[in-house]
Amino acid sequence: MGGINQNNYLNKYLTQIRAQGRYAFTLEELKAEFNLPYPTIKQALYRLKSKKEIAQIRQGFYVIIPPEYSKQGMLPPYLFIDDLMKSLNKPYYVGLLSAAALHGAAHQQPMGYTVIVESPAPRNITKLKIDFYAKQNFIQDGIVQKKTPAGYINVSSPELTALEFFEYIQKFGINRITTVLQELAEEMKLALLRKIVKQYPNMAAIQRLGYILDRIITEEKMSDILWKVLNERTYFPVPLSPQKEKKGEIDNKWKIIKNMEIESDL
């Protein structure tokens, strides 16, 4: 096969992928599709990369850059994250601020993209600001699917997202979480919150979320659900902000040490 022919074959193959509604492909796919030596495929990929028609996300995984994204030279992660995680054979869901944004509650668009994966986590893709957080046990009831132009992606439900914000509290801070929660609470469903919180192991996260829903956002029905679950378990005083000193008045209901004043941006 001559050089021009190879490129034609590859271009035709990429057109087929796009026709299927996909944006991503792997080196393994190309090897299986074309009976060509690896250096030849590599050279053809290099040509397409230099023309900014494709981009490499990580070793052996590529995305097609359609004209509408040619200026950015990259796709938004929601168009390829499902294919990427399938290629790594990793259960995943989009979480935290990235999930909140997909539920219409980010307030400000997050700078990075957060993906929760089963341990061990792959390396972060720093050039694209994709961060992977490892988790041992997924709460399947808290994972929903969101439709994108490339198919479906797994996303934490509003209820699971709310709890997990307090598991990763040091990444965001209480004020930012409270701002997002005021919008996210509008999307939360009582029955699903009850189901998820009963399976949620992090007591401090339940206490902090319950306190914010009860005392700050005044979502009484939601906070009652968390309060009932807490009362079935043993829980101890925790500071509202783990980044500050453990000094302050204690809220006896939630056993929260009020060591800061909350200031929401809304």
ChimeraX commands (.cxc) that place a marker at each C-alpha (Angstrom):
marker #1 position 0.00,0.00,0.00 radius 0.5
marker #1 position 1.49,3.39,-0.95 radius 0.5
marker #1 position 1.67,6.32,1.46 radius 0.5
marker #1 position -1.25,8.22,-0.16 radius 0.5
marker #1 position -3.35,5.06,-0.19 radius 0.5
marker #1 position -2.68,4.43,3.49 radius 0.5
marker #1 position -3.89,7.91,4.39 radius 0.5
marker #1 position -6.99,7.40,2.26 radius 0.5
marker #1 position -7.76,4.16,4.07 radius 0.5
marker #1 position -7.28,5.82,7.45 radius 0.5
marker #1 position -9.39,8.84,6.48 radius 0.5
marker #1 position -12.16,6.54,5.26 radius 0.5
marker #1 position -11.99,4.58,8.52 radius 0.5
marker #1 position -12.22,7.77,10.60 radius 0.5
marker #1 position -15.21,8.87,8.51 radius 0.5
marker #1 position -16.88,5.53,9.33 radius 0.5
marker #1 position -16.22,6.07,13.05 radius 0.5
marker #1 position -17.81,9.54,12.90 radius 0.5
marker #1 position -20.78,8.10,10.98 radius 0.5
marker #1 position -21.36,5.79,13.96 radius 0.5
marker #1 position -21.53,8.85,16.24 radius 0.5
marker #1 position -18.12,8.13,17.77 radius 0.5
marker #1 position -15.21,10.52,18.17 radius 0.5
marker #1 position -12.56,8.16,19.53 radius 0.5
marker #1 position -10.50,5.21,18.36 radius 0.5
marker #1 position -7.57,3.15,19.61 radius 0.5
marker #1 position -4.31,2.00,18.08 radius 0.5
marker #1 position -5.44,-1.60,18.69 radius 0.5
marker #1 position -8.51,-0.98,16.51 radius 0.5
marker #1 position -6.34,0.29,13.67 radius 0.5
marker #1 position -3.98,-2.69,13.94 radius 0.5
marker #1 position -6.97,-5.04,13.75 radius 0.5
marker #1 position -8.56,-3.13,10.85 radius 0.5
marker #1 position -5.48,-2.72,8.66 radius 0.5
marker #1 position -2.91,-5.39,7.93 radius 0.5
marker #1 position -0.09,-2.86,8.08 radius 0.5
marker #1 position 3.18,-2.71,10.00 radius 0.5
marker #1 position 3.08,-0.59,13.17 radius 0.5
marker #1 position 5.57,2.05,11.86 radius 0.5
marker #1 position 3.31,2.63,8.84 radius 0.5
marker #1 position 0.22,3.19,11.01 radius 0.5
marker #1 position 2.25,5.39,13.33 radius 0.5
marker #1 position 3.41,7.53,10.40 radius 0.5
marker #1 position -0.16,7.93,9.11 radius 0.5
marker #1 position -1.32,8.95,12.62 radius 0.5
marker #1 position 1.55,11.44,12.87 radius 0.5
marker #1 position 0.44,13.08,9.61 radius 0.5
marker #1 position -3.13,13.44,10.86 radius 0.5
marker #1 position -1.91,14.81,14.21 radius 0.5
marker #1 position 0.29,17.40,12.49 radius 0.5
marker #1 position -2.74,18.50,10.42 radius 0.5
marker #1 position -4.72,18.73,13.72 radius 0.5
marker #1 position -7.33,16.28,12.41 radius 0.5
marker #1 position -6.79,13.97,15.37 radius 0.5
marker #1 position -5.36,14.37,18.89 radius 0.5
marker #1 position -3.74,11.83,21.20 radius 0.5
marker #1 position -5.33,11.65,24.66 radius 0.5
marker #1 position -3.06,9.01,26.11 radius 0.5
marker #1 position -0.88,6.24,24.72 radius 0.5
marker #1 position -2.82,4.29,22.10 radius 0.5
marker #1 position -6.02,6.38,22.41 radius 0.5
marker #1 position -6.97,9.11,19.92 radius 0.5
marker #1 position -9.88,11.44,19.17 radius 0.5
marker #1 position -11.05,12.86,15.86 radius 0.5
marker #1 position -11.18,16.66,15.75 radius 0.5
marker #1 position -14.16,17.77,13.62 radius 0.5
marker #1 position -14.14,21.26,12.03 radius 0.5
marker #1 position -16.23,22.80,14.86 radius 0.5
marker #1 position -13.43,21.97,17.34 radius 0.5
marker #1 position -10.45,22.67,15.07 radius 0.5
marker #1 position -9.78,26.04,16.72 radius 0.5
marker #1 position -9.49,24.44,20.18 radius 0.5
marker #1 position -7.58,21.46,18.76 radius 0.5
marker #1 position -9.33,19.23,21.29 radius 0.5
marker #1 position -12.74,17.80,22.18 radius 0.5
marker #1 position -14.57,18.38,25.46 radius 0.5
marker #1 position -14.05,15.25,27.62 radius 0.5
marker #1 position -17.74,14.28,27.67 radius 0.5
marker #1 position -17.41,13.33,23.98 radius 0.5
marker #1 position -14.75,10.68,24.60 radius 0.5
marker #1 position -14.65,9.80,28.31 radius 0.5
marker #1 position -16.88,6.71,27.95 radius 0.5
marker #1 position -14.72,5.31,25.11 radius 0.5
marker #1 position -11.56,6.10,27.06 radius 0.5
marker #1 position -12.74,4.28,30.18 radius 0.5
marker #1 position -13.91,1.30,28.11 radius 0.5
marker #1 position -10.47,1.13,26.48 radius 0.5
marker #1 position -8.94,1.04,29.98 radius 0.5
marker #1 position -11.57,-1.49,31.14 radius 0.5
marker #1 position -12.37,0.77,34.11 radius 0.5
marker #1 position -15.81,1.28,35.68 radius 0.5
marker #1 position -16.26,5.04,36.11 radius 0.5
marker #1 position -18.60,7.96,36.53 radius 0.5
marker #1 position -18.21,11.70,36.04 radius 0.5
marker #1 position -18.38,13.26,39.49 radius 0.5
marker #1 position -18.26,16.30,41.77 radius 0.5
marker #1 position -18.29,19.71,40.00 radius 0.5
marker #1 position -18.29,18.08,36.55 radius 0.5
marker #1 position -21.42,16.10,37.52 radius 0.5
marker #1 position -23.03,19.18,39.10 radius 0.5
marker #1 position -22.47,21.08,35.82 radius 0.5
marker #1 position -24.22,18.30,33.87 radius 0.5
marker #1 position -27.15,18.58,36.32 radius 0.5
marker #1 position -27.25,22.35,35.67 radius 0.5
marker #1 position -25.86,23.29,39.08 radius 0.5
marker #1 position -22.21,24.27,38.70 radius 0.5
marker #1 position -22.82,28.04,39.13 radius 0.5
marker #1 position -19.45,28.54,37.41 radius 0.5
marker #1 position -18.16,26.06,34.83 radius 0.5
marker #1 position -15.50,23.86,36.43 radius 0.5
marker #1 position -11.95,24.38,35.15 radius 0.5
marker #1 position -11.14,20.66,35.12 radius 0.5
marker #1 position -12.97,17.39,34.57 radius 0.5
marker #1 position -13.41,14.94,37.43 radius 0.5
marker #1 position -13.85,11.21,36.91 radius 0.5
marker #1 position -14.38,8.73,39.75 radius 0.5
marker #1 position -12.92,5.30,38.97 radius 0.5
marker #1 position -12.52,1.97,40.71 radius 0.5
marker #1 position -9.12,1.63,42.38 radius 0.5
marker #1 position -6.40,1.91,41.27 radius 0.5
marker #1 position -6.89,5.20,39.42 radius 0.5
marker #1 position -5.14,5.85,36.09 radius 0.5
marker #1 position -2.75,8.78,35.93 radius 0.5
marker #1 position -4.36,12.22,35.63 radius 0.5
marker #1 position -4.32,13.67,32.12 radius 0.5
marker #1 position -2.87,16.99,33.17 radius 0.5
marker #1 position -2.77,18.63,29.73 radius 0.5
marker #1 position -6.56,18.24,29.54 radius 0.5
marker #1 position -7.17,18.83,33.27 radius 0.5
marker #1 position -8.82,15.42,33.66 radius 0.5
marker #1 position -8.48,14.22,37.26 radius 0.5
marker #1 position -9.17,10.64,38.30 radius 0.5
marker #1 position -10.27,9.88,41.87 radius 0.5
marker #1 position -10.08,6.28,43.06 radius 0.5
marker #1 position -12.95,4.71,44.98 radius 0.5
marker #1 position -13.31,1.17,46.27 radius 0.5
marker #1 position -17.06,0.57,46.21 radius 0.5
marker #1 position -19.46,2.26,43.82 radius 0.5
marker #1 position -23.02,2.95,44.96 radius 0.5
marker #1 position -24.75,1.81,41.77 radius 0.5
marker #1 position -28.06,3.44,42.79 radius 0.5
marker #1 position -26.27,6.79,42.62 radius 0.5
marker #1 position -24.98,6.46,39.04 radius 0.5
marker #1 position -27.14,7.75,36.19 radius 0.5
marker #1 position -26.59,8.01,32.46 radius 0.5
marker #1 position -26.54,11.31,30.59 radius 0.5
marker #1 position -26.91,11.53,26.81 radius 0.5
marker #1 position -24.21,13.31,24.82 radius 0.5
marker #1 position -23.70,13.69,21.05 radius 0.5
marker #1 position -21.30,10.71,21.34 radius 0.5
marker #1 position -23.69,8.40,23.24 radius 0.5
marker #1 position -24.13,8.02,27.00 radius 0.5
marker #1 position -21.78,8.74,29.87 radius 0.5
marker #1 position -22.01,7.62,33.51 radius 0.5
marker #1 position -22.59,10.50,35.94 radius 0.5
marker #1 position -23.14,10.62,39.70 radius 0.5
marker #1 position -26.75,11.51,40.52 radius 0.5
marker #1 position -27.42,14.88,42.22 radius 0.5
marker #1 position -27.85,13.02,45.53 radius 0.5
marker #1 position -24.55,11.12,45.33 radius 0.5
marker #1 position -22.79,14.23,44.04 radius 0.5
marker #1 position -23.97,16.20,47.09 radius 0.5
marker #1 position -22.58,13.59,49.51 radius 0.5
marker #1 position -19.30,13.19,47.65 radius 0.5
marker #1 position -18.61,16.93,47.75 radius 0.5
marker #1 position -18.14,16.46,51.51 radius 0.5
marker #1 position -15.91,13.45,51.01 radius 0.5
marker #1 position -13.57,15.63,48.93 radius 0.5
marker #1 position -14.23,18.76,50.96 radius 0.5
marker #1 position -10.58,19.86,51.02 radius 0.5
marker #1 position -10.55,20.17,47.24 radius 0.5
marker #1 position -13.42,22.68,47.15 radius 0.5
marker #1 position -14.04,24.29,50.53 radius 0.5
marker #1 position -17.37,24.71,52.32 radius 0.5
marker #1 position -18.39,28.04,50.74 radius 0.5
marker #1 position -18.07,26.79,47.18 radius 0.5
marker #1 position -19.86,23.51,47.99 radius 0.5
marker #1 position -22.73,25.42,49.66 radius 0.5
marker #1 position -23.14,27.64,46.58 radius 0.5
marker #1 position -23.38,24.61,44.28 radius 0.5
marker #1 position -25.68,22.75,46.70 radius 0.5
marker #1 position -28.24,25.55,46.63 radius 0.5
marker #1 position -28.78,24.79,42.94 radius 0.5
marker #1 position -28.15,21.04,43.13 radius 0.5
marker #1 position -30.80,20.60,45.87 radius 0.5
marker #1 position -33.46,21.56,43.30 radius 0.5
marker #1 position -32.55,18.40,41.33 radius 0.5
marker #1 position -32.40,16.03,44.31 radius 0.5
marker #1 position -35.16,13.46,44.90 radius 0.5
marker #1 position -36.10,12.36,48.43 radius 0.5
marker #1 position -36.52,8.64,47.64 radius 0.5
marker #1 position -33.17,8.37,45.89 radius 0.5
marker #1 position -31.41,10.39,48.59 radius 0.5
marker #1 position -32.78,7.96,51.21 radius 0.5
marker #1 position -31.60,4.93,49.21 radius 0.5
marker #1 position -28.09,6.33,48.64 radius 0.5
marker #1 position -27.44,7.73,52.12 radius 0.5
marker #1 position -28.31,4.35,53.68 radius 0.5
marker #1 position -25.42,2.85,51.69 radius 0.5
marker #1 position -23.03,5.77,52.22 radius 0.5
marker #1 position -20.19,4.90,54.62 radius 0.5
marker #1 position -18.68,8.35,55.27 radius 0.5
marker #1 position -20.34,9.64,58.45 radius 0.5
marker #1 position -18.66,13.06,58.43 radius 0.5
marker #1 position -19.95,13.67,54.87 radius 0.5
marker #1 position -23.52,12.83,55.98 radius 0.5
marker #1 position -23.20,15.13,59.02 radius 0.5
marker #1 position -21.85,18.08,57.01 radius 0.5
marker #1 position -24.40,17.69,54.20 radius 0.5
marker #1 position -27.23,17.34,56.74 radius 0.5
marker #1 position -26.07,20.45,58.59 radius 0.5
marker #1 position -25.89,22.54,55.38 radius 0.5
marker #1 position -29.28,21.31,54.13 radius 0.5
marker #1 position -30.86,21.93,57.53 radius 0.5
marker #1 position -29.26,25.11,58.85 radius 0.5
marker #1 position -28.18,26.96,55.69 radius 0.5
marker #1 position -30.32,25.91,52.71 radius 0.5
marker #1 position -33.37,25.01,54.87 radius 0.5
marker #1 position -34.27,21.84,52.95 radius 0.5
marker #1 position -36.02,20.23,55.90 radius 0.5
marker #1 position -37.34,17.07,54.20 radius 0.5
marker #1 position -33.92,16.23,52.82 radius 0.5
marker #1 position -32.08,16.92,56.06 radius 0.5
marker #1 position -34.61,14.75,57.94 radius 0.5
marker #1 position -33.63,11.78,55.76 radius 0.5
marker #1 position -29.96,12.24,56.68 radius 0.5
marker #1 position -30.84,12.78,60.34 radius 0.5
marker #1 position -32.77,9.49,60.51 radius 0.5
marker #1 position -29.85,7.56,58.98 radius 0.5
marker #1 position -27.37,9.17,61.40 radius 0.5
marker #1 position -29.55,8.19,64.34 radius 0.5
marker #1 position -29.21,4.54,63.36 radius 0.5
marker #1 position -25.41,4.79,63.58 radius 0.5
marker #1 position -22.73,6.03,65.96 radius 0.5
marker #1 position -21.29,9.40,65.02 radius 0.5
marker #1 position -18.89,11.86,66.60 radius 0.5
marker #1 position -18.28,15.62,66.50 radius 0.5
marker #1 position -16.53,16.84,63.33 radius 0.5
marker #1 position -15.47,20.38,62.36 radius 0.5
marker #1 position -17.53,22.07,59.66 radius 0.5
marker #1 position -14.28,22.85,57.84 radius 0.5
marker #1 position -11.48,20.29,58.27 radius 0.5
marker #1 position -9.02,22.94,57.03 radius 0.5
marker #1 position -9.56,25.15,60.07 radius 0.5
marker #1 position -9.01,24.75,63.84 radius 0.5
marker #1 position -11.43,22.46,65.67 radius 0.5
marker #1 position -12.71,25.35,67.81 radius 0.5
marker #1 position -16.24,26.65,67.95 radius 0.5
marker #1 position -19.75,26.09,69.20 radius 0.5
marker #1 position -21.13,22.59,68.64 radius 0.5
marker #1 position -24.42,22.02,66.84 radius 0.5
marker #1 position -25.77,19.19,69.02 radius 0.5
marker #1 position -28.14,17.78,66.43 radius 0.5
marker #1 position -25.51,17.23,63.72 radius 0.5
marker #1 position -22.46,17.17,66.04 radius 0.5
marker #1 position -20.84,19.79,63.85 radius 0.5
marker #1 position -18.18,22.09,65.34 radius 0.5
marker #1 position -19.01,25.50,63.80 radius 0.5
marker #1 position -15.44,26.63,63.17 radius 0.5
marker #1 position -16.29,29.03,60.31 radius 0.5
marker #1 position -19.04,31.26,58.93 radius 0.5
marker #1 position -20.54,30.12,55.63 radius 0.5
marker #1 position -20.67,32.63,52.79 radius 0.5
marker #1 position -22.47,31.49,49.65 radius 0.5
marker #1 position -21.93,33.20,46.27 radius 0.5
marker #1 position -25.62,33.06,45.37 radius 0.5
marker link #1:1,2 radius 0.2
marker link #1:2,3 radius 0.2
marker link #1:3,4 radius 0.2
marker link #1:4,5 radius 0.2
marker link #1:5,6 radius 0.2
marker link #1:6,7 radius 0.2
marker link #1:7,8 radius 0.2
marker link #1:8,9 radius 0.2
marker link #1:9,10 radius 0.2
marker link #1:10,11 radius 0.2
marker link #1:11,12 radius 0.2
marker link #1:12,13 radius 0.2
marker link #1:13,14 radius 0.2
marker link #1:14,15 radius 0.2
marker link #1:15,16 radius 0.2
marker link #1:16,17 radius 0.2
marker link #1:17,18 radius 0.2
marker link #1:18,19 radius 0.2
marker link #1:19,20 radius 0.2
marker link #1:20,21 radius 0.2
marker link #1:21,22 radius 0.2
marker link #1:22,23 radius 0.2
marker link #1:23,24 radius 0.2
marker link #1:24,25 radius 0.2
marker link #1:25,26 radius 0.2
marker link #1:26,27 radius 0.2
marker link #1:27,28 radius 0.2
marker link #1:28,29 radius 0.2
marker link #1:29,30 radius 0.2
marker link #1:30,31 radius 0.2
marker link #1:31,32 radius 0.2
marker link #1:32,33 radius 0.2
marker link #1:33,34 radius 0.2
marker link #1:34,35 radius 0.2
marker link #1:35,36 radius 0.2
marker link #1:36,37 radius 0.2
marker link #1:37,38 radius 0.2
marker link #1:38,39 radius 0.2
marker link #1:39,40 radius 0.2
marker link #1:40,41 radius 0.2
marker link #1:41,42 radius 0.2
marker link #1:42,43 radius 0.2
marker link #1:43,44 radius 0.2
marker link #1:44,45 radius 0.2
marker link #1:45,46 radius 0.2
marker link #1:46,47 radius 0.2
marker link #1:47,48 radius 0.2
marker link #1:48,49 radius 0.2
marker link #1:49,50 radius 0.2
marker link #1:50,51 radius 0.2
marker link #1:51,52 radius 0.2
marker link #1:52,53 radius 0.2
marker link #1:53,54 radius 0.2
marker link #1:54,55 radius 0.2
marker link #1:55,56 radius 0.2
marker link #1:56,57 radius 0.2
marker link #1:57,58 radius 0.2
marker link #1:58,59 radius 0.2
marker link #1:59,60 radius 0.2
marker link #1:60,61 radius 0.2
marker link #1:61,62 radius 0.2
marker link #1:62,63 radius 0.2
marker link #1:63,64 radius 0.2
marker link #1:64,65 radius 0.2
marker link #1:65,66 radius 0.2
marker link #1:66,67 radius 0.2
marker link #1:67,68 radius 0.2
marker link #1:68,69 radius 0.2
marker link #1:69,70 radius 0.2
marker link #1:70,71 radius 0.2
marker link #1:71,72 radius 0.2
marker link #1:72,73 radius 0.2
marker link #1:73,74 radius 0.2
marker link #1:74,75 radius 0.2
marker link #1:75,76 radius 0.2
marker link #1:76,77 radius 0.2
marker link #1:77,78 radius 0.2
marker link #1:78,79 radius 0.2
marker link #1:79,80 radius 0.2
marker link #1:80,81 radius 0.2
marker link #1:81,82 radius 0.2
marker link #1:82,83 radius 0.2
marker link #1:83,84 radius 0.2
marker link #1:84,85 radius 0.2
marker link #1:85,86 radius 0.2
marker link #1:86,87 radius 0.2
marker link #1:87,88 radius 0.2
marker link #1:88,89 radius 0.2
marker link #1:89,90 radius 0.2
marker link #1:90,91 radius 0.2
marker link #1:91,92 radius 0.2
marker link #1:92,93 radius 0.2
marker link #1:93,94 radius 0.2
marker link #1:94,95 radius 0.2
marker link #1:95,96 radius 0.2
marker link #1:96,97 radius 0.2
marker link #1:97,98 radius 0.2
marker link #1:98,99 radius 0.2
marker link #1:99,100 radius 0.2
marker link #1:100,101 radius 0.2
marker link #1:101,102 radius 0.2
marker link #1:102,103 radius 0.2
marker link #1:103,104 radius 0.2
marker link #1:104,105 radius 0.2
marker link #1:105,106 radius 0.2
marker link #1:106,107 radius 0.2
marker link #1:107,108 radius 0.2
marker link #1:108,109 radius 0.2
marker link #1:109,110 radius 0.2
marker link #1:110,111 radius 0.2
marker link #1:111,112 radius 0.2
marker link #1:112,113 radius 0.2
marker link #1:113,114 radius 0.2
marker link #1:114,115 radius 0.2
marker link #1:115,116 radius 0.2
marker link #1:116,117 radius 0.2
marker link #1:117,118 radius 0.2
marker link #1:118,119 radius 0.2
marker link #1:119,120 radius 0.2
marker link #1:120,121 radius 0.2
marker link #1:121,122 radius 0.2
marker link #1:122,123 radius 0.2
marker link #1:123,124 radius 0.2
marker link #1:124,125 radius 0.2
marker link #1:125,126 radius 0.2
marker link #1:126,127 radius 0.2
marker link #1:127,128 radius 0.2
marker link #1:128,129 radius 0.2
marker link #1:129,130 radius 0.2
marker link #1:130,131 radius 0.2
marker link #1:131,132 radius 0.2
marker link #1:132,133 radius 0.2
marker link #1:133,134 radius 0.2
marker link #1:134,135 radius 0.2
marker link #1:135,136 radius 0.2
marker link #1:136,137 radius 0.2
marker link #1:137,138 radius 0.2
marker link #1:138,139 radius 0.2
marker link #1:139,140 radius 0.2
marker link #1:140,141 radius 0.2
marker link #1:141,142 radius 0.2
marker link #1:142,143 radius 0.2
marker link #1:143,144 radius 0.2
marker link #1:144,145 radius 0.2
marker link #1:145,146 radius 0.2
marker link #1:146,147 radius 0.2
marker link #1:147,148 radius 0.2
marker link #1:148,149 radius 0.2
marker link #1:149,150 radius 0.2
marker link #1:150,151 radius 0.2
marker link #1:151,152 radius 0.2
marker link #1:152,153 radius 0.2
marker link #1:153,154 radius 0.2
marker link #1:154,155 radius 0.2
marker link #1:155,156 radius 0.2
marker link #1:156,157 radius 0.2
marker link #1:157,158 radius 0.2
marker link #1:158,159 radius 0.2
marker link #1:159,160 radius 0.2
marker link #1:160,161 radius 0.2
marker link #1:161,162 radius 0.2
marker link #1:162,163 radius 0.2
marker link #1:163,164 radius 0.2
marker link #1:164,165 radius 0.2
marker link #1:165,166 radius 0.2
marker link #1:166,167 radius 0.2
marker link #1:167,168 radius 0.2
marker link #1:168,169 radius 0.2
marker link #1:169,170 radius 0.2
marker link #1:170,171 radius 0.2
marker link #1:171,172 radius 0.2
marker link #1:172,173 radius 0.2
marker link #1:173,174 radius 0.2
marker link #1:174,175 radius 0.2
marker link #1:175,176 radius 0.2
marker link #1:176,177 radius 0.2
marker link #1:177,178 radius 0.2
marker link #1:178,179 radius 0.2
marker link #1:179,180 radius 0.2
marker link #1:180,181 radius 0.2
marker link #1:181,182 radius 0.2
marker link #1:182,183 radius 0.2
marker link #1:183,184 radius 0.2
marker link #1:184,185 radius 0.2
marker link #1:185,186 radius 0.2
marker link #1:186,187 radius 0.2
marker link #1:187,188 radius 0.2
marker link #1:188,189 radius 0.2
marker link #1:189,190 radius 0.2
marker link #1:190,191 radius 0.2
marker link #1:191,192 radius 0.2
marker link #1:192,193 radius 0.2
marker link #1:193,194 radius 0.2
marker link #1:194,195 radius 0.2
marker link #1:195,196 radius 0.2
marker link #1:196,197 radius 0.2
marker link #1:197,198 radius 0.2
marker link #1:198,199 radius 0.2
marker link #1:199,200 radius 0.2
marker link #1:200,201 radius 0.2
marker link #1:201,202 radius 0.2
marker link #1:202,203 radius 0.2
marker link #1:203,204 radius 0.2
marker link #1:204,205 radius 0.2
marker link #1:205,206 radius 0.2
marker link #1:206,207 radius 0.2
marker link #1:207,208 radius 0.2
marker link #1:208,209 radius 0.2
marker link #1:209,210 radius 0.2
marker link #1:210,211 radius 0.2
marker link #1:211,212 radius 0.2
marker link #1:212,213 radius 0.2
marker link #1:213,214 radius 0.2
marker link #1:214,215 radius 0.2
marker link #1:215,216 radius 0.2
marker link #1:216,217 radius 0.2
marker link #1:217,218 radius 0.2
marker link #1:218,219 radius 0.2
marker link #1:219,220 radius 0.2
marker link #1:220,221 radius 0.2
marker link #1:221,222 radius 0.2
marker link #1:222,223 radius 0.2
marker link #1:223,224 radius 0.2
marker link #1:224,225 radius 0.2
marker link #1:225,226 radius 0.2
marker link #1:226,227 radius 0.2
marker link #1:227,228 radius 0.2
marker link #1:228,229 radius 0.2
marker link #1:229,230 radius 0.2
marker link #1:230,231 radius 0.2
marker link #1:231,232 radius 0.2
marker link #1:232,233 radius 0.2
marker link #1:233,234 radius 0.2
marker link #1:234,235 radius 0.2
marker link #1:235,236 radius 0.2
marker link #1:236,237 radius 0.2
marker link #1:237,238 radius 0.2
marker link #1:238,239 radius 0.2
marker link #1:239,240 radius 0.2
marker link #1:240,241 radius 0.2
marker link #1:241,242 radius 0.2
marker link #1:242,243 radius 0.2
marker link #1:243,244 radius 0.2
marker link #1:244,245 radius 0.2
marker link #1:245,246 radius 0.2
marker link #1:246,247 radius 0.2
marker link #1:247,248 radius 0.2
marker link #1:248,249 radius 0.2
marker link #1:249,250 radius 0.2
marker link #1:250,251 radius 0.2
marker link #1:251,252 radius 0.2
marker link #1:252,253 radius 0.2
marker link #1:253,254 radius 0.2
marker link #1:254,255 radius 0.2
marker link #1:255,256 radius 0.2
marker link #1:256,257 radius 0.2
marker link #1:257,258 radius 0.2
marker link #1:258,259 radius 0.2
marker link #1:259,260 radius 0.2
marker link #1:260,261 radius 0.2
marker link #1:261,262 radius 0.2
marker link #1:262,263 radius 0.2
marker link #1:263,264 radius 0.2
marker link #1:264,265 radius 0.2
marker link #1:265,266 radius 0.2
view
